[in-house]
Amino acid sequence: MILEIARITLKPGRDEEFLKLAADQGRTIFEEAGGCAGMQLRKSVESADQYIMLVRWRTLDDHLVRFRASEGLRRWRELTADLYAAPVRIENFTPAFDGFGVEL
């Protein structure tokens, strides 16, 4: 399983619009993406305009090949591009150590 972590910085005052888009349309885009096993947004406690989006993919190709070439990603970018203060930074991770108490 692959965990994508997208670090998102929004323009000031765009939080509400971003969260509404994520709930109304983003969730469906990711639910319909082949190989996507789940997604979640988390908001920074320290910085009001900072979010991370966690997306679980079955394989790296599901993310980097299938999703990146999909209509769903094109729609997501079209919906959210104007809300970002900086380019979204994306990294993919695999498990390195099974600790405890953190469910992703």
Secondary structure, 3 states (H helix, E strand, C coil): CEEEEEEEEECCCCHHHHHHHHHHHHHHHHHHCCCEEEEEEEECCCCCCEEEEEEEECCHHHHHHHHCCCHHHHHHHHHHHHHECCCCEEEEECCCCCCCCCCC
